[in-house]
Amino acid sequence: MPSEANKKNGHGYLAARARVETQIAQLAKTRGISVHAEIDPGPAFSSAEGHQIQLTCGRSRRVVTVDHETFVDEEFFRTLVLHQLQAAIEELANSA
């Protein structure tokens, strides 16, 4: 089992992070809003809980938490999490 440090520094994590950032940018562009995304911000969030995706638009913020295996697996992420990101961005667009 990978250590917590390896989870956040491994190739799979870095590739997943880039993919997620691209997906968020595409979803925000579709809604016509600018969304700032932070993945695993700061040391306060424990990677033992998974990964945290913070989405901010203006003063509004939404947070989606994802376990590590789902985060790094593209198909699982698309099936289990992408709709949550889409809903969060929709909420941000409606609150802007």
Backbone as CSV, one residue per row, in Angstrom:
resi,resn,N_x,N_y,N_z,CA_x,CA_y,CA_z,C_x,C_y,C_z
1,MET,0.845,-1.175,0.000,0.000,0.000,0.000,0.898,1.248,0.000
2,PRO,0.613,2.230,-0.868,1.465,3.413,-0.958,1.319,4.309,0.263
3,SER,2.428,4.943,0.624,2.383,5.885,1.735,1.611,7.124,1.308
4,GLU,1.221,7.936,2.281,0.477,9.156,1.969,1.315,10.093,1.103
5,ALA,2.614,10.191,1.354,3.478,11.051,0.543,3.543,10.553,-0.893
6,ASN,3.645,9.232,-1.068,3.701,8.687,-2.417,2.403,8.894,-3.174
7,LYS,1.276,8.883,-2.474,-0.011,9.103,-3.130,-0.054,10.463,-3.810
8,LYS,0.547,11.454,-3.181,0.479,12.813,-3.709,1.669,13.183,-4.578
9,ASN,2.626,12.308,-4.721,3.790,12.617,-5.540,3.962,11.652,-6.696
10,GLY,3.171,10.612,-6.743,3.316,9.599,-7.772,2.800,10.062,-9.121
11,HIS,3.247,9.372,-10.157,2.857,9.712,-11.528,1.341,9.650,-11.704
12,GLY,0.688,8.633,-11.127,-0.756,8.491,-11.255,-1.503,9.681,-10.676
13,TYR,-1.042,10.153,-9.525,-1.663,11.312,-8.891,-1.481,12.558,-9.745
14,LEU,-0.257,12.777,-10.219,0.012,13.977,-11.016,-0.776,13.971,-12.314
15,ALA,-0.889,12.819,-12.948,-1.671,12.707,-14.188,-3.151,12.934,-13.891
16,ALA,-3.641,12.369,-12.788,-5.043,12.549,-12.413,-5.329,14.011,-12.105
17,ARG,-4.424,14.634,-11.410,-4.599,16.047,-11.062,-4.707,16.913,-12.311
18,ALA,-3.834,16.684,-13.274,-3.877,17.440,-14.531,-5.191,17.180,-15.276
19,ARG,-5.618,15.924,-15.291,-6.874,15.568,-15.962,-8.058,16.255,-15.296
20,VAL,-8.098,16.237,-13.968,-9.195,16.857,-13.223,-9.216,18.365,-13.461
21,GLU,-8.059,18.996,-13.435,-7.990,20.443,-13.691,-8.519,20.780,-15.077
22,THR,-8.191,19.957,-16.069,-8.682,20.164,-17.434,-10.199,19.997,-17.488
23,GLN,-10.711,18.965,-16.824,-12.155,18.734,-16.810,-12.899,19.886,-16.148
24,ILE,-12.357,20.405,-15.066,-12.981,21.536,-14.376,-12.995,22.757,-15.287
25,ALA,-11.892,23.022,-15.943,-11.815,24.169,-16.850,-12.847,24.042,-17.977
26,GLN,-13.014,22.850,-18.515,-13.992,22.633,-19.583,-15.419,22.827,-19.082
27,LEU,-15.722,22.313,-17.882,-17.062,22.479,-17.315,-17.370,23.951,-17.051
28,ALA,-16.391,24.674,-16.526,-16.581,26.097,-16.242,-16.767,26.879,-17.533
29,LYS,-15.995,26.550,-18.546,-16.100,27.234,-19.838,-17.485,27.013,-20.440
30,THR,-18.000,25.802,-20.307,-19.334,25.485,-20.814,-20.394,26.359,-20.143
31,ARG,-20.219,26.634,-18.861,-21.160,27.479,-18.107,-20.860,28.962,-18.271
32,GLY,-19.735,29.284,-18.895,-19.389,30.675,-19.121,-18.942,31.411,-17.872
33,ILE,-18.331,30.684,-16.937,-17.845,31.327,-15.718,-16.371,30.993,-15.519
34,SER,-15.746,31.781,-14.674,-14.357,31.539,-14.311,-14.344,30.871,-12.941
35,VAL,-13.755,29.696,-12.882,-13.696,28.937,-11.637,-12.239,28.690,-11.282
36,HIS,-11.900,29.003,-10.042,-10.564,28.708,-9.532,-10.646,27.364,-8.825
37,ALA,-9.781,26.431,-9.193,-9.786,25.097,-8.588,-8.495,24.872,-7.825
38,GLU,-8.632,24.357,-6.605,-7.487,23.940,-5.807,-7.697,22.489,-5.432
39,ILE,-6.694,21.682,-5.683,-6.760,20.270,-5.344,-5.809,20.016,-4.178
40,ASP,-6.334,19.429,-3.127,-5.572,19.146,-1.905,-4.876,20.392,-1.381
41,PRO,-5.651,21.447,-1.100,-5.039,22.692,-0.637,-4.511,22.597,0.786
42,GLY,-3.293,23.018,0.958,-2.699,23.154,2.279,-2.546,21.873,3.070
43,PRO,-1.757,21.947,4.132,-1.506,20.781,4.969,-2.662,20.442,5.899
44,ALA,-3.664,21.312,5.998,-4.774,21.070,6.918,-5.631,19.888,6.485
45,PHE,-5.613,19.583,5.187,-6.427,18.474,4.700,-5.599,17.202,4.707
46,SER,-6.071,16.209,5.394,-5.339,14.947,5.516,-5.608,14.063,4.310
47,SER,-4.570,13.630,3.630,-4.751,12.767,2.465,-5.317,11.410,2.844
48,ALA,-5.316,11.087,4.140,-5.937,9.840,4.581,-7.436,9.878,4.299
49,GLU,-8.000,11.073,4.197,-9.411,11.246,3.894,-9.668,11.183,2.392
50,GLY,-8.646,11.149,1.600,-8.792,11.160,0.153,-8.199,12.429,-0.415
51,HIS,-8.909,13.004,-1.353,-8.460,14.233,-1.998,-9.609,15.236,-1.972
52,GLN,-9.251,16.486,-1.807,-10.242,17.539,-1.725,-10.095,18.459,-2.932
53,ILE,-11.220,18.721,-3.588,-11.244,19.633,-4.729,-12.095,20.830,-4.316
54,GLN,-11.455,21.994,-4.214,-12.165,23.223,-3.863,-12.371,24.045,-5.124
55,LEU,-13.615,24.416,-5.356,-13.966,25.233,-6.512,-14.466,26.580,-6.012
56,THR,-13.910,27.663,-6.550,-14.285,28.996,-6.110,-14.638,29.855,-7.313
57,CYS,-15.734,30.579,-7.171,-16.158,31.551,-8.189,-16.626,32.776,-7.412
58,GLY,-15.871,33.854,-7.513,-16.194,35.031,-6.713,-16.042,34.704,-5.240
59,ARG,-17.108,34.923,-4.474,-17.079,34.631,-3.034,-17.677,33.271,-2.699
60,SER,-18.176,32.576,-3.704,-18.804,31.269,-3.465,-17.786,30.156,-3.633
61,ARG,-17.940,29.136,-2.779,-17.013,28.001,-2.854,-17.786,26.707,-2.653
62,ARG,-17.372,25.702,-3.378,-17.914,24.355,-3.231,-16.738,23.405,-3.072
63,VAL,-16.932,22.341,-2.289,-15.873,21.375,-2.039,-16.392,19.988,-2.386
64,VAL,-15.582,19.243,-3.132,-15.880,17.850,-3.458,-14.722,17.019,-2.918
65,THR,-15.042,15.992,-2.128,-14.030,15.106,-1.568,-14.110,13.762,-2.283
66,VAL,-12.928,13.236,-2.641,-12.848,12.006,-3.435,-11.792,11.089,-2.818
67,ASP,-12.103,9.785,-2.711,-11.089,8.862,-2.204,-9.978,8.704,-3.249
68,HIS,-8.822,8.247,-2.809,-7.638,8.191,-3.672,-7.837,7.307,-4.898
69,GLU,-8.362,6.115,-4.713,-8.514,5.193,-5.845,-9.436,5.763,-6.916
70,THR,-10.520,6.387,-6.504,-11.442,6.998,-7.461,-10.788,8.183,-8.146
71,PHE,-10.018,8.956,-7.396,-9.356,10.139,-7.950,-8.397,9.769,-9.079
72,VAL,-7.611,8.736,-8.889,-6.585,8.404,-9.886,-7.100,7.531,-11.031
73,ASP,-8.238,6.867,-10.853,-8.783,6.014,-11.905,-9.729,6.836,-12.774
74,GLU,-9.346,7.044,-14.028,-10.102,7.931,-14.918,-11.555,7.497,-15.090
75,GLU,-11.784,6.211,-15.281,-13.148,5.730,-15.494,-13.994,5.883,-14.228
76,PHE,-13.438,5.506,-13.077,-14.169,5.671,-11.820,-14.491,7.145,-11.587
77,PHE,-13.497,8.002,-11.822,-13.691,9.426,-11.602,-14.811,9.953,-12.494
78,ARG,-14.759,9.586,-13.765,-15.767,10.054,-14.714,-17.159,9.566,-14.295
79,THR,-17.245,8.319,-13.840,-18.527,7.731,-13.476,-19.050,8.234,-12.129
80,LEU,-18.163,8.363,-11.141,-18.596,8.639,-9.773,-18.469,10.091,-9.319
81,VAL,-17.613,10.877,-9.975,-17.321,12.210,-9.439,-17.617,13.343,-10.417
82,LEU,-17.465,13.106,-11.691,-17.603,14.200,-12.662,-18.952,14.898,-12.539
83,HIS,-20.023,14.147,-12.316,-21.344,14.770,-12.169,-21.406,15.643,-10.910
84,GLN,-20.639,15.288,-9.875,-20.591,16.114,-8.671,-19.903,17.448,-8.963
85,LEU,-18.827,17.393,-9.744,-18.142,18.628,-10.136,-19.049,19.490,-11.004
86,GLN,-19.761,18.845,-11.914,-20.680,19.571,-12.785,-21.767,20.265,-11.948
87,ALA,-22.318,19.559,-10.973,-23.341,20.143,-10.100,-22.777,21.301,-9.275
88,ALA,-21.557,21.142,-8.781,-20.918,22.204,-7.992,-20.688,23.442,-8.847
89,ILE,-20.253,23.244,-10.073,-20.023,24.385,-10.976,-21.354,25.032,-11.348
90,GLU,-22.387,24.254,-11.530,-23.732,24.778,-11.790,-24.181,25.650,-10.621
91,GLU,-23.970,25.177,-9.388,-24.317,25.958,-8.202,-23.528,27.257,-8.155
92,LEU,-22.247,27.191,-8.491,-21.417,28.408,-8.504,-21.919,29.387,-9.555
93,ALA,-22.293,28.880,-10.718,-22.797,29.742,-11.791,-24.100,30.429,-11.358
94,ASN,-24.947,29.690,-10.647,-26.220,30.247,-10.202,-26.053,31.259,-9.072
95,SER,-24.954,31.152,-8.320,-24.737,32.082,-7.206,-23.926,33.300,-7.621
96,ALA,-23.407,33.287,-8.844,-22.568,34.406,-9.309,-23.397,35.631,-9.653
